[in-house]
Amino acid sequence: MTALHELSATALAALIRAGSVTSAEVTVHHLDRIARLDGRLGAFATVTAELALSQARRADRVLAAAGPEGVGPLHGVPVAVKDNIDVEDVPTGWGSASRGDEAVGDDNVVTRLRAAHLPILGKTHLPEFALPCHSENAVGAATVNPWRSEFTPGGSSGGSAAAVSAGLAPMALGTDAGGSVRTPASCCGLIGVRPSNGTVSNGPSDPAVTGLSTPGVLTRTAHDAAALLATIAGSVTGDMTAPRPYAEPPSPLRIGLSTEPMLPDLEVDPDCRKAAETLAARLAEAGHEVIPVDLGKDVAVADAFRDAWSVVAAAFEVDDEDDLEAFTRWMRERGRGVSGERLHECLTMFRGVARMLDEMVFDAVDLLVTPTLGQPPQRRGAFRASPDEAVNFDAMTRFMPFTPMYNIAGMPAVSVPVLVADGLPIGAMLGGRHGSEWHLLREIALVEARAGGPGGPAPGWE
């Protein structure tokens, strides 16, 4: 008999609608797994058991009153939330000793979770202020990769990814400013979606004024990702961007393939390259045409991302800099040295990159396949190994040279699990024009179906 945590979120929702299981039973099952197993996984910063059970019981009452046709596609299925997203009356820690106050209200995505009756299991770990690409912090996170515990789950949404990969949550929310959803998705064998700017509303606690960050989703299947993304999608007054129309091109598609990042002098690991080539081959098997794409080399774009991201780091209000970790202090010091003119130059360059992708890449191809990462999952501590934080930053850049392009352009991209090498998952990334996230997920769902469907939790966590 298949255990509840081995089922996809949409499968759980179908059982709940059919009356085969209640939302309360599903929620209790996952809370029990958290209580028993998170001590060795380290995914959760805060477990909101009382809130989750209250929401699950309400979901069951709503279902009884409205009937299966009167509820949403994920009704009653519990979810985990990254600990930089506000949930009213729950601490928002941001992975930092300088934070931890209870939120005074819900962020927009949480409002939508509540409206759809998705019980919130808890808040998941992230590195301090979501700045680096791992999930280690000074407030208790020792988040491990469920596939091999000595390796990182990636970051910054690593706690969310670890929880879903280990079957402690059916699905989770993260945020993605440079790859923070797609990086841990690749490291943990999940689907990770960074939607287009404007598809999901930021804030209000963190409006992400640079345009780099947006909420995203982590799931084990493309169908789950589409359902959760649809649940949190939508605009609110004050959003900087709005959803853009997207005309889905006719099939067969032109699938671009690029295995070289825009950064010069960077060698991509053969397994990461192979993952992209394999995903492209699977799309070719569906009848699509694969076309090589050269993205060019431009270190100025990487420099602009670094400078804008350091300004974000400097903008966090803290009482005492000594409470911060060394990497955070280094980033903040850099950010304070970025002039207003330089920030304007960086943001202007971002718009230029978006135009280049739209007019030069996505006029030539319909969708683009690249590796998700430049290297396989690294050992925990690898990005904190040097006393020189500039060296650590360079290591992160080599690890994730492909993902920031879509943040810079505000475009959607999805990391897809493709290979397992040395006991660790390796993902590839499928990206497209503004508004194409639903098209990306449909193509990925077809690939999943032809490959025999996605797997369950990571080995050893079944």
N, C-alpha and C positions, 0 to 999 in steps of 0.2 A: 504494500500500500504506500502510495506517495504521501510524504509528510507535507503539511501546509507550507512550510518554508521552502520546499523544493518547487512549488508552483509559481508561475508568473503572476504578476499583479492582476492582469486581465483575467486569468483563469480563476484566481481567488475571487475577483468581483463577480464572475459568472456564478460561482458556487454560492456566494452571499445572496445574489438576486434570486437564485433558485430555491433558497431556503435550506440548502444542504449543510450550511455552516453559518454561524452568525458573525457579524463584525466583532462582537465582544470576544468570541472564541478565537478568531484569527489574531486579534490584538493581544490577548492573553498569551497565546502561543509564542508570539514574537517577543513580548516582554519577558517571558520565562527564558527564552534563549539568550536575551541580553543579560539577564541576571546570572545565568550559568556560565556564559562564554565570553562576555566582553572583558573580563579580567585578563584574558590572554590575547584579546584582539585590540583593545584600546580604542574603539571607534567612537564611543559616546562621551561627551563632556558633561551632559546632563540628561538623565532619563526622566521623562514626564509621565510616569505611569498613571497617576491619578487623572491627569488631563486626558490621556489617551483612552482610558477606560470610560470616562464620562462621555467623550465624543463617540466612542464605539457604541455605547448603549443608546445614545441619541440617534446614531445612524440606523440602528436596528428598529427603533420606534418609527423613524421617518419611512423606512422601507415597508414596515407593516401598514402604515397609513396610506402611502402613495402607490404601493405595488411595484413590481419589477420594472414596469414601463415608465414609472414616474421618477426614477433616480438616474444618476449619471453613470458613465461607464466604469468608474473606479470607486463607486459608492462603498464606503465601509472598509476600504483597504488601507492599512496604516502606512505611514510614511515617516522618514527621518529628515531632519532639517539641519543644514550647516549652521554652525554657531556664530555666523556673522549676519544672520537673518533674524529680525526681531519677531518673537512670539510673546504676546502680552503676558506680563507677570512671570516670565521665565528669564533668567539671566542670559544676557548676550555677552559672551566672553571674548570673542575675536581671538582666541588663543593667546591672550595676554594677561599678565598679572596686573596690568593697569586698568583692566576692565572687569566686568562681572555684575554690573547693576541690572536689576530686573527691567525689562522693556516696558515702556508705558503704553505701547500699542503694538498692533501687528503691522508687519510689512505687507505690501500689496499681495505678494504671492501667498502669504499665510491667510490673508482674508479670503482668497479664492480656495485654498485648501479647506478652510472651515465651511465655506458655502457648499462645497462639493461633498462634505461629510467624510473627509479623510482623517482618521485619528493620527495625532502627532506623537510618535514614540519618544522623541527626545531631540537634543541638539548634538551635532557631531563635531569632532575635533578638527582643527585646522592649525597651520603655523601662525605665528603672531601677525595679525592684521592681514592675513591671506597674501603675504608678500612673496615668499619663496615657493618652490615647486615640490616641497616635501610636506609632511604632516607631523613634524616634531615641534613641541613647544615646552615652555617652562612651567606649565600649570597642570601637568599630569598626563600629557599625551605621550604614549609610547606606541602609537598606532602601527600595527604591523600589516604586511601584505598577507592576506589569507592564503595565498598560494605558496609562499615561502616566508616564514616569519622573520628571517634575518634581512629581508628586503623591504624597501619603502613601498607603500601603496600609492606613492605620488602625492601631488597636492596642487592647489591648496585644499581641494575638496576631498582629501584622502580619507577622513573619517566617514564621510558619506559613502564613498566607494567601497571601503572595507566592510561597512555594515551590510550593504547590498550583496557584495560578493560572498560574504560568509553566511548569508541567509538570516541575518539579524533584523533586516528590514526588507520588505519586498521592493522598495524603490526609495529614492532620496532626492532632495534638492541640494544643489551646490551653487556656486557662482564662478564665472569664468571671465578673467580679465586678461589672461595671456596664455590660457590653456588649462585653467584650474579645474575644469570639469573633464576635459578630454584627456589630460595627462593621467589622472588616477583611473579613468576608464580603461585606458590602454594597459596600465600596470596591473589592474585587477580583473581584466577580462570582461568588461562591461560595455554597454552602449552608453556613450556620453555625448550630450547634445549642447552645443553652444548656439542658441538661436540668433536670428538677425536682431540687430538693435531695433527696438520698437515692438517686437513681437511680445515680449514679456516686460511688464513695468518694473523698473528699479524702485527701491526705497519704499516709503519715504525716508527711512533712516540713513540710507546711503544712495543718493541719486546718481552717482557715478558720472560726474560731469565731463570727464575726458572722453566718454563714449567707449572706453575699453571694456568695462565690466557689464555683464548681464547675468541674471539668474539662469541656471540650466538644470538639466535632469540627468540622473544616473539610474539605469535599469538593466535588467538582464536580457530584454528583448526589444526589438524596434517597435512592436505594437504597444508595449508598456510605455516606451519613451514618448510615442505619439500621443497616447492617452493622457499621460501626466503633463506633457507640454501643453496640450489643449486645455487642461484643467487650470493651469496658472497663466495662460496667455490672456492678453488684453491690455488696453491702455487706460490710463487715468489722467485726470486733469493735472497739468504740470509736467507731463513727460516731455523729454527733450526731443524724442523721435516718435514716429508712429509707424505701424506696419505698412510695408510697401507692396503694391500689387506684383504678382509674379505669374507670368504666362508659362505654363509647363510645356516644354518643347515636345514635338511628336517623336515617337519611337521609330526606329532605333536611335539611341542617343550617341552623341560624340563624347566619349569619356577621355578627358585629359589625364595623363600620367606624368608626374614629376617626382623623381626620387632625390633631387638635389635641392637643398634649401637656398634661400636668398643670401645667406651669410657666406662669404668667401672663406676658403681654407678650413672647411669643416667636413670631416669624414663621417658619413652615415654608416651605422652598423649594418652588416650584411643581412641580419635577420629583420631589421626594421625596413630595409629596402625590399626584402623578399615579401614582407607582409603587404606592402603597397602593390607590388607586382601581382601577388596572389589575388587581392581584392579586384584589381583591374581585370585579371583573367576571368574571375567569376562573373563580372559584369559583361565581359565579352561572350561568355557562354550563354548569356541571356539574349544575345543578338546585337549588342551594342558595339560600336567601333571604338577602339582604343587608339588615342593619338598622343605621341610624346609631346610634352610641353616643357619649355625652358623658361623658368621664372626670372632668370637673370640674377646677378649678384649686386647687392647694394648694402654696404655696411652702414650707410647713413640712416636707413630705416631702423635698423637695430639700435643705433645710438639714440634715435628719437624716442623709441619705445622705452629704453632705459631711463632717459631723462624725464619723460612724462610720468612713468611709474614711480620714480623717486619723488616727484612732486606729490603724488598721491600719498606716499609714505609719510612725507613731512606734514601733511594736512591733518593727521590724526591728533586729536587733543589728548595730551597726557599731563599728569601732574608732575611726574618726576622721570626724567630721561634715564636715570639709573635703574628704574624698574624694567627697562626694555632690554631685549636681547641684542647681542652685538650686531647681527645683520640688520636689524631694524634701525639701530642707531646709525649705522653706516649709510643706509638708504636715506634716512631723514637728513643727514648731513649733506649728502649729494643733492637732495631735493631743495634744500635751502639755498644752494648755489646756482640753481637754475633760474635765470632771469625771466621776467614776463615776456620779453621779446623772444627768448628761446622757446618757452612753452608755446607761444603763438606759432612759431616756426614748426614745432613738432606736430601740433594739431593740424596745421595746414598741410604738412607732409602726409598725415594720415588720410586726409581727404583725397590727396593725389594718388595714394596707393589704392584706395577704393575705386577711383576712376580708372586707373591702370588695369586692375583686375576685371572691372566690368567691361571695358572697351577693348582690351587687348587679349585677355585670357578667356573670358566668358562670351566673347563674340566668336571665338575660334572653337570652343568646346562648350558643352552643356553643363557638365559636372567635372570636378577635378579630384583625382586620387593622389594622395601623398602618404608617406609614413606619418603616423601621429607623432612619433618621437624620433630623435636621432640616435638614441641608445636604448637598450632594454632597461627594465627596472634596475635601479642601483641599490646597493646595500644601504641600510639605514645609517645615517650619519655621514654619508658620502658628500652631501652638500654643506656640511658644517665642519669639514675635516681640516681646513686651513685656518690659521689665525688671521690671515689676510682676507677680508670679506670680498675684496675685488676678485680674488681667485675663486672663491665660492660662487660669486655671481657668474663668472665666466663658465664654471662647470655647469651651472643651471642653463646657461645659454646654449651650450653644446648638447645638453640633454633634450631640450625642447625648442629646436630652431624652426619648426614648421607651424606650431600652433598660433603664435602671436599675430601672424599675417591676417587672420580672420578677425581678431579683436581690433587691429588697426583699421581694417576696412569696414568693420561693423557687420560682417557677413556671416552666414551660418555655416557650421561644420559639425560633423558627427564622427566620433571615433568608434570603430567597429572592431570587435575581437576577431583575429584572423588566425594567428599561429600560437603554438606553445613551444618555447625553446628553453631547454635546461630547467624545465618545471615552472616557467614563468610565461604569462600571456604577453603577446605582442599585438598591438593594434595597428590599423591603418585608418586614414581619415578621408572622408568624402565631403567635399564642400561645393558651394554653389553661390549664385547671385542672391541679393537681398530677397527675402520672402520664400526661398526654396526649401526651407527646412522640412516641410511636409513631403515634398518630392524626394528629398534625400532619404527620409525614413521609409517611404514606400519602396524605393529601390533596395534599401538594406533589408527590409522585411522579405522581399522576394529572394534575395541572396540567402537569407537565413532559411527560408523554406526549401530552397534547392539543396542546401547543405545538410538538410535533415533536422533543422531547428536548433535553437540555442540550447546550451546546457543549463544545469541547475547551479547550486552553489559551488564554490571552489572545492577542489578535492580535499577531503578530510573534514569538511563542514556540512556534509549532507545530512 
